[in-house]
């Protein structure tokens, strides 16, 4: 069995060059995540009520109803896509940083897999002003590459990886169900870092903190010509994960907690009886906490793993009437299957 572990003498005293690279990488990552978290605009309210109000303020009662439905659909879909993009751990069932193979040579982990999630949302394809719900199954293919930047410190023979750092880049493709009113596939590019608090050893578990920022592409839902409602989203997802896990022979288990900040801008457009209204782009932001866990099986330099994550329902003001059509309080369950190569 192959484990990701520290090599003797491989990082207790990093040189000046490595120290500079580490500082530059940490500053770049901090700036990237900060800009991603705050760069969506601070003006105005960041909730679907603002979007609905901007759309239906001067519209008829029918158009106002369609505006409210479209705004709620935008809110729910932003959260659903955000959860799927950042579901579970950054590297599912991988509790330790990659580290280095030898002095100055980073260990590389290539991860490929599939995330699956179900989202209940308002149906914008049905005709009429009555709010109806539907459920869509979303798939997200995932490719992630991780490289050890800094090996970390080893204060004792069985205690290593403290302060270790990995660089992470990820590419995800969200596949929407065909014929359900979505516009195909959304590619998401992400980057970030993993900070090792403790590397897994014979006697200790691995503990890792991960921060990533994802930038999905533009998402469109609804058909303005046929059902009179359309939503256009441009989401951003910033994620943080705390993972704890350990291998036992060829099997391993990992669990953790996560926090997502899903932001971005939304536009809506509605039409009815020859009249139309629209709003946006309006900034919308929501956060979510969740728990996750999974198991893996390692054989030589390959590993296969499965992971599930659960998060509570989405929040929305009680007076936002279309919410009665959707069970927003229900939790969300996602799953991920992963195959990876450890080099």
DACORGI-V955399 format. One record per backbone hydrogen bond with DSSP energy under -1.0 kcal/mol. CO is the residue of the C=O (numbers start at 1). NH is the residue of the N-H. Records with the same first field share a line. If there is no record, write none. Layout:
CO->NH, NH
This chain:
7->10
15->19
16->20
17->21
18->22
19->23
20->24
21->25
22->26
23->27
24->28
25->29
26->30
27->31
28->32
29->33
30->34
31->35
32->36
33->37
34->38
35->39
38->41
46->285
47->51
48->52
49->53
50->54
51->55
52->56
53->57
60->64
61->65
62->66
63->67
64->68
65->69
66->70
67->71
68->72
69->73
70->74
71->75
72->76
73->77
74->78
75->79
76->80
77->81
78->82
79->83
80->84
81->85
82->86
99->107
102->105
105->101, 102
107->148
108->343
109->146
110->341
111->144
112->339
113->142
114->337
115->140
116->335
117->138
119->136
121->134
132->123
134->121
136->119
138->117
139->175
140->115
141->173
142->113
143->171
144->111
145->169
146->109
147->167
150->165
153->162
156->159
159->156
160->199
161->164
162->153
164->196
165->149, 150
166->194
167->147
168->192
169->145
170->190
171->143
172->188
173->141
174->186
175->139
177->180
181->222
182->184
184->176
186->174
188->172
189->215
190->170
191->213
192->168
193->211
194->166
195->209
196->163
198->207
204->201
206->245
207->197, 198
208->243
209->195
210->241
211->193
212->239
213->191
214->237
215->189
219->233
220->183
221->231
223->227
228->271
230->269
231->221
232->267
233->219
234->265
236->263
237->214
238->261
239->212
240->259
241->210
242->257
243->208
244->255
245->206
246->253
248->251
250->298
251->248
252->296
253->246
254->294
255->244
256->292
257->242
258->290
259->240
260->288
261->238
262->286
263->236
264->284
265->234
266->282
267->232
268->279
269->230
270->277
272->275
275->272
277->270
279->268
282->266
286->262
288->260
290->258
291->310
292->256
293->308
294->254
295->306
296->252
297->304
299->302
301->342
302->299
303->340
304->297
305->338
306->295
307->336
308->293
309->334
310->291
311->332
317->320
319->321
320->323
321->324
322->325
323->326
326->328
327->330
328->314
332->311
334->309
335->116
336->307
337->114
338->305
339->112
340->303
341->110
